[in-house]
Amino acid sequence: MSDSGPSGASADPLDGRAAADADAGAAALAAIRAIADRMAELEPEAEADEPDAVHQLRTHVRRLRSLLAAFGPLFDPSATLALRRRFGEFGRELGTVRDIEVRIQVAERALDVAEEHDPHRDVVAVPEQAAAVRERLVDDEVEAHRLAHARFVERQRMPRATGRREALATFLDAPAFTPRASGPAREVLGELVEHEARRAVKRTKRLRGDGDVAALHEVRKAGRRLRYAAESVVDEPVARFGSAATRLAEAGEALHDVLGDHRDEMLFAEHVRRAGAHAAHAGAPSAAFEALAVAADRRADEHLADLDDAVAELRAATKAWRAR
């Protein structure tokens, strides 16, 4: 292992250049640094609870971890593993806040549909029922979000948060490259992106059509990692590939979105049923909760119906990438 750049190259980003003969290690490091810079901008915004800031920061944490995994063969594995663990913990802290935001958003959409567009004016639209549902699924969750965000801000002041930032800075300033990092960026990064595409396809082959939640979750994560790896070699500062990589990124994104929407609705249905049970126990109106849960189940099934098309496009995009 070496603490210097591959083939004597600087560990700094590409200084705005996209030389065709750049080392793979320098190119990968530039992509990772761009994410780190954006996270540094987003952290104070997330702490201030600015609109969508927690979501964007969590997304960039996932991007960072995805690139550390996808481009891991270019770096000392102990360094990338340690960073992935640190930022995995950070991602879970952000996820606690973000998951509440998603529940509120899904609940508000579900209530709007039930109250405004239901031609049968079912139990969800009855004022007493609607008020009980909104109190538990929206008002209570807004307060839960306030408390969760406050805890998140507290954690950002702890030594482990400082240690996390320092560990990333050290990785960027003094990366330990492997011999493979000395190879040409276009060739080596292309191989690593292909590995991610084949990995995602392999995960889809494990699907049995029975809605196995664990298998679907693995496919979703593989699609996300493929998306971020492919985008990193299309976008600046790397920008080594064109439409074939963009197609891979879009295929990964479609797979992730289909399964992400499915997962959101499934989790919402579970949450609604728990809230309904608590409402019934407290003597509050509860019939509307099950109606909302059933509607969420239906929407989840509708999202899953798009999975076959997403998988087919992933396989076609992977085949096109391998033939590039």
C-alpha positions as CSV (number, residue, x, y, z in Angstrom):
1,M,0.0,0.0,0.0
2,S,1.2,3.5,-0.7
3,D,0.2,6.8,0.9
4,S,1.1,8.7,-2.2
5,G,-0.9,9.0,-5.4
6,P,-0.8,6.2,-8.0
7,S,2.2,6.4,-10.3
8,G,3.3,9.4,-8.4
9,A,0.2,11.4,-9.1
10,S,-1.1,14.0,-6.7
11,A,-3.8,12.9,-4.3
12,D,-5.7,16.1,-5.1
13,P,-8.7,16.2,-7.4
14,L,-8.2,16.6,-11.1
15,D,-8.1,20.5,-10.8
16,G,-11.0,20.8,-13.3
17,R,-9.1,18.7,-15.9
18,A,-10.4,15.5,-17.4
19,A,-7.2,14.1,-19.0
20,A,-7.8,10.9,-20.8
21,D,-4.7,9.3,-19.3
22,A,-5.5,10.2,-15.7
23,D,-5.0,7.5,-13.1
24,A,-8.1,5.6,-11.9
25,G,-7.2,6.4,-8.2
26,A,-7.0,10.2,-8.8
27,A,-10.3,10.2,-10.8
28,A,-12.1,8.1,-8.1
29,L,-10.7,10.4,-5.4
30,A,-12.0,13.4,-7.2
31,A,-15.5,12.0,-7.4
32,I,-15.4,11.2,-3.7
33,R,-14.1,14.7,-2.8
34,A,-16.9,16.3,-4.7
35,I,-19.4,14.5,-2.6
36,A,-17.5,15.4,0.6
37,D,-17.5,19.0,-0.4
38,R,-21.2,19.0,-0.9
39,M,-21.8,17.2,2.4
40,A,-19.9,20.0,4.2
41,E,-22.2,22.5,2.6
42,L,-25.3,20.5,3.5
43,E,-24.5,19.8,7.2
44,P,-25.3,23.3,8.5
45,E,-28.4,23.4,6.4
46,A,-29.6,20.1,7.8
47,E,-28.9,21.2,11.3
48,A,-31.0,24.3,10.7
49,D,-33.7,22.0,9.3
50,E,-33.9,23.9,6.0
51,P,-36.3,22.4,3.4
52,D,-35.1,19.1,2.0
53,A,-31.6,19.5,3.6
54,V,-31.8,16.3,5.7
55,H,-32.9,14.4,2.7
56,Q,-30.1,15.8,0.5
57,L,-27.5,15.2,3.2
58,R,-28.7,11.6,3.7
59,T,-28.6,11.1,-0.1
60,H,-25.0,12.3,-0.3
61,V,-24.0,10.1,2.6
62,R,-25.3,7.2,0.6
63,R,-23.5,8.4,-2.4
64,L,-20.2,8.5,-0.5
65,R,-20.7,5.0,0.9
66,S,-21.7,3.7,-2.5
67,L,-18.5,5.1,-4.1
68,L,-16.3,3.8,-1.3
69,A,-17.8,0.4,-2.0
70,A,-17.8,0.6,-5.8
71,F,-14.3,2.0,-6.1
72,G,-13.0,0.1,-3.0
73,P,-10.5,-2.0,-5.0
74,L,-8.5,1.2,-5.6
75,F,-8.0,1.9,-1.9
76,D,-6.7,0.2,1.2
77,P,-9.8,-1.8,2.2
78,S,-9.3,-1.1,5.9
79,A,-9.6,2.7,5.2
80,T,-12.7,2.4,3.1
81,L,-14.4,-0.1,5.5
82,A,-13.8,2.2,8.5
83,L,-15.2,5.2,6.6
84,R,-18.3,3.2,5.4
85,R,-19.0,2.2,9.0
86,R,-18.6,5.8,10.3
87,F,-20.9,7.2,7.6
88,G,-23.3,4.3,7.9
89,E,-23.9,5.4,11.5
90,F,-24.3,9.0,10.3
91,G,-26.8,7.8,7.7
92,R,-28.9,6.0,10.3
93,E,-29.0,9.2,12.4
94,L,-30.2,11.1,9.4
95,G,-32.6,8.3,8.6
96,T,-34.3,8.6,11.9
97,V,-35.3,12.2,11.0
98,R,-35.9,11.5,7.3
99,D,-38.2,8.5,7.9
100,I,-40.5,10.7,9.9
101,E,-40.5,13.3,7.1
102,V,-41.5,10.6,4.6
103,R,-44.3,9.3,6.9
104,I,-45.7,12.8,7.2
105,Q,-45.5,13.3,3.4
106,V,-47.1,10.0,2.6
107,A,-49.8,10.6,5.2
108,E,-50.7,14.0,3.9
109,R,-51.0,12.7,0.3
110,A,-53.1,9.7,1.5
111,L,-55.4,12.0,3.4
112,D,-55.8,14.4,0.5
113,V,-56.8,11.5,-1.7
114,A,-59.2,10.1,0.8
115,E,-60.9,13.4,1.7
116,E,-61.0,15.0,-1.8
117,H,-61.2,12.3,-4.4
118,D,-63.1,9.4,-2.9
119,P,-66.4,9.2,-4.8
120,H,-67.9,7.0,-2.1
121,R,-67.0,9.4,0.8
122,D,-65.9,6.4,2.9
123,V,-65.1,6.5,6.6
124,V,-61.8,8.4,6.1
125,A,-63.7,11.4,4.9
126,V,-66.0,11.5,8.0
127,P,-64.9,14.6,9.8
128,E,-64.5,12.9,13.2
129,Q,-62.5,10.0,11.7
130,A,-60.4,12.4,9.6
131,A,-59.5,14.5,12.6
132,A,-58.4,11.5,14.6
133,V,-56.3,10.2,11.8
134,R,-54.7,13.6,11.1
135,E,-53.9,14.0,14.7
136,R,-52.0,10.7,15.0
137,L,-50.5,10.5,11.5
138,V,-49.6,14.1,11.0
139,D,-49.7,16.3,14.1
140,D,-48.1,13.7,16.4
141,E,-45.4,13.0,13.7
142,V,-44.6,16.7,13.4
143,E,-43.8,16.7,17.1
144,A,-41.8,13.5,16.7
145,H,-39.8,15.1,13.9
146,R,-39.0,18.1,16.1
147,L,-37.7,15.9,18.8
148,A,-35.7,13.7,16.5
149,H,-34.2,16.6,14.7
150,A,-33.1,18.1,18.1
151,R,-31.4,14.9,19.0
152,F,-29.7,14.8,15.6
153,V,-28.3,18.3,16.2
154,E,-27.0,17.3,19.6
155,R,-25.2,14.3,18.0
156,Q,-23.6,16.6,15.5
157,R,-21.8,18.3,18.5
158,M,-20.4,15.1,19.9
159,P,-16.7,14.0,19.5
160,R,-17.7,11.1,17.2
161,A,-19.1,13.6,14.6
162,T,-15.8,15.5,14.7
163,G,-14.0,12.2,14.4
164,R,-16.1,11.3,11.4
165,R,-15.2,14.5,9.6
166,E,-11.5,14.2,10.4
167,A,-11.4,10.6,9.2
168,L,-12.9,11.6,5.8
169,A,-10.5,14.6,5.5
170,T,-7.5,12.3,6.2
171,F,-8.7,9.8,3.6
172,L,-8.9,12.6,1.0
173,D,-5.6,14.2,1.9
174,A,-3.5,11.0,2.2
175,P,-5.2,8.2,0.4
176,A,-3.7,4.7,0.5
177,F,-4.0,3.5,-3.1
178,T,-3.7,-0.1,-4.2
179,P,-1.7,-1.0,-7.4
180,R,-4.9,-1.1,-9.4
181,A,-5.3,2.6,-8.8
182,S,-2.4,3.2,-11.2
183,G,-4.4,2.0,-14.2
184,P,-6.0,4.3,-16.7
185,A,-9.2,5.9,-15.3
186,R,-11.4,5.1,-18.3
187,E,-10.4,1.4,-18.4
188,V,-10.4,0.7,-14.6
189,L,-13.5,2.8,-13.7
190,G,-15.3,1.2,-16.6
191,E,-14.6,-2.3,-15.2
192,L,-15.7,-1.2,-11.7
193,V,-19.0,0.2,-13.0
194,E,-19.6,-3.0,-14.9
195,H,-19.0,-5.0,-11.8
196,E,-21.8,-2.9,-10.1
197,A,-24.1,-3.5,-13.0
198,R,-23.5,-7.2,-13.0
199,R,-24.0,-7.2,-9.2
200,A,-27.4,-5.5,-9.5
201,V,-28.5,-8.0,-12.2
202,K,-27.4,-10.9,-10.0
203,R,-29.5,-9.5,-7.2
204,T,-32.6,-9.4,-9.5
205,K,-32.1,-13.1,-10.3
206,R,-32.8,-13.9,-6.6
207,L,-36.3,-12.5,-6.8
208,R,-38.9,-15.2,-6.8
209,G,-42.0,-13.2,-7.5
210,D,-43.4,-13.7,-4.0
211,G,-42.7,-10.2,-2.7
212,D,-39.8,-11.3,-0.4
213,V,-39.1,-8.1,1.4
214,A,-35.4,-8.9,2.1
215,A,-34.7,-9.8,-1.5
216,L,-36.4,-6.6,-2.7
217,H,-34.4,-4.6,-0.3
218,E,-31.1,-6.0,-1.6
219,V,-32.2,-5.3,-5.2
220,R,-33.1,-1.7,-4.2
221,K,-29.7,-1.1,-2.6
222,A,-27.9,-2.6,-5.5
223,G,-29.7,-0.4,-7.9
224,R,-28.9,2.7,-5.8
225,R,-25.2,1.8,-5.7
226,L,-25.1,1.2,-9.4
227,R,-26.8,4.6,-10.0
228,Y,-24.3,6.5,-7.9
229,A,-21.3,4.7,-9.4
230,A,-22.4,5.3,-12.9
231,E,-23.3,9.0,-12.3
232,S,-19.9,9.6,-10.8
233,V,-18.2,8.7,-14.0
234,V,-20.6,10.9,-16.1
235,D,-20.7,14.0,-14.0
236,E,-17.9,16.4,-13.3
237,P,-15.1,16.3,-12.1
238,V,-14.6,12.8,-13.6
239,A,-16.8,12.8,-16.8
240,R,-15.2,9.9,-18.5
241,F,-18.3,8.3,-20.1
242,G,-21.4,9.3,-21.9
243,S,-24.8,7.8,-22.9
244,A,-24.0,4.2,-22.0
245,A,-23.1,5.2,-18.4
246,T,-26.1,7.5,-18.2
247,R,-28.4,4.7,-19.3
248,L,-26.9,2.5,-16.5
249,A,-27.4,5.2,-14.0
250,E,-31.0,5.7,-15.1
251,A,-31.7,2.0,-14.9
252,G,-30.3,1.8,-11.4
253,E,-32.4,4.9,-10.4
254,A,-35.6,3.4,-11.9
255,L,-35.0,0.1,-10.0
256,H,-34.4,2.0,-6.8
257,D,-37.4,4.3,-7.2
258,V,-39.8,1.5,-8.0
259,L,-38.8,-0.4,-4.9
260,G,-38.4,2.7,-2.8
261,D,-41.9,3.8,-3.5
262,H,-43.1,0.2,-2.8
263,R,-41.2,0.2,0.5
264,D,-42.5,3.6,1.6
265,E,-46.1,2.4,1.1
266,M,-45.5,-0.9,2.9
267,L,-43.9,0.9,5.9
268,F,-46.7,3.4,5.9
269,A,-49.4,0.7,6.0
270,E,-47.6,-0.9,9.0
271,H,-47.3,2.5,10.7
272,V,-51.0,3.3,10.1
273,R,-52.2,-0.1,11.5
274,R,-50.1,0.5,14.6
275,A,-51.5,4.0,15.0
276,G,-55.0,2.6,14.6
277,A,-54.4,0.0,17.3
278,H,-53.3,2.7,19.7
279,A,-56.3,4.9,18.8
280,A,-58.7,2.0,19.4
281,H,-57.0,1.3,22.7
282,A,-57.5,4.9,23.7
283,G,-61.1,4.8,22.8
284,A,-60.6,7.2,19.8
285,P,-62.2,6.6,16.3
286,S,-60.1,4.0,14.5
287,A,-62.0,2.6,11.5
288,A,-60.4,5.1,9.1
289,F,-56.9,3.8,9.9
290,E,-57.5,0.4,8.3
291,A,-59.1,2.0,5.3
292,L,-55.9,4.0,4.8
293,A,-53.7,1.0,5.4
294,V,-55.6,-1.0,2.7
295,A,-55.2,1.9,0.3
296,A,-51.4,1.9,1.0
297,D,-51.2,-1.8,0.4
298,R,-52.9,-1.3,-3.0
299,R,-50.5,1.5,-3.9
300,A,-47.5,-0.7,-2.9
301,D,-48.8,-3.5,-5.2
302,E,-49.2,-1.0,-8.0
303,H,-45.5,0.1,-7.6
304,L,-44.3,-3.5,-7.6
305,A,-46.1,-4.1,-10.9
306,D,-43.5,-1.8,-12.5
307,L,-40.6,-4.0,-11.3
308,D,-40.4,-6.3,-14.3
309,D,-39.9,-3.4,-16.7
310,A,-37.2,-1.9,-14.5
311,V,-35.4,-5.2,-14.3
312,A,-35.6,-5.7,-18.1
313,E,-34.1,-2.2,-18.7
314,L,-31.3,-2.9,-16.1
315,R,-30.3,-6.0,-18.0
316,A,-30.5,-4.3,-21.4
317,A,-28.4,-1.3,-20.1
318,T,-25.9,-3.8,-18.6
319,K,-25.6,-5.6,-21.9
320,A,-25.1,-2.4,-23.8
321,W,-22.4,-1.3,-21.3
322,R,-20.5,-4.6,-21.7
323,A,-20.6,-4.1,-25.5
324,R,-19.3,-0.5,-25.4
